Amino acid sequence: MLVESTRIMPITRLQKELTQTVRELADTGEPVYILKNNNMEAVIVPFEEYEYLNRLEEMFEYFEIDEMIKTRIDSYDLNKNADWDLIKDS
């Protein structure tokens, strides 16, 4: 992943310039990459992008569930069913 170096900010600078950074983020819509001990630690993104990413994550979960259901349906064997009356009486 390519990251624009002007959008990388050490956490100590962020602590001093948080309000200004949030304003710039709102104006530009560009994420800010936060460094802690010279390692990428976090990313600040506009709220709209955060919501979009959450919706994508939810969609991927639905796709996973869909795949699990399809797999179970494909491997379903009616002959392995247990009779409900036998189960509830035991």
C-alpha positions, 0 to 999 in steps of 0.5 A: 500500500502506498501512503503519501508521506505528507499524511504520515504523522508521529503520535506526539505531533498529533497530540499537539495538533489534533484540532488542526488535523481533524479540521484538515481531515474534514476539509480534504477527506484524506486519511492521516496515518499515525506513527508510534515508535516509527511503526504505523499504528493507526489511521484516522479517516473521515466518518463517511469513509468509516461508515462505508468500511463498516458496511463493506465489512457487513457485506463480507460477513453476509457473503461468508454466511451465504457460502456456509449455507450453500456448502451445508445445502450441498452436503445435506443428506435427508437420510441422516435426519433424526425423527423429531418424535424420537428425539423429544421422547428421549 
